[in-house]
Amino acid sequence: YTQVTHYRFMADFKIVCKLAKIAYAGYGKHAFRIGGMNAMQDAGATAPEIMALGRWASDAWRLYARRERRSLLTLTAKVMLTVAPA
């Protein structure tokens, strides 16, 4: 196990984006920290697991919680009921 440097991460990220023809300007590793936390939350990770994997020593990670799976499922159900054929 070796920690990935900021430079190496960003260099590899740009290569992958170019290959996939994805615009990457403005994205940094912080976006992945937020996305990773939300993915772990969606996968049902516990608070201690999220804190350990994200290396958070406090509950600051909760500030990044952009969504809750239950709320998303409720909204999806409402949308589906609205657009479902009669």
Order of alpha helices (4+ residues) and beta strands (2+ residues): alpha-alpha-alpha-alpha
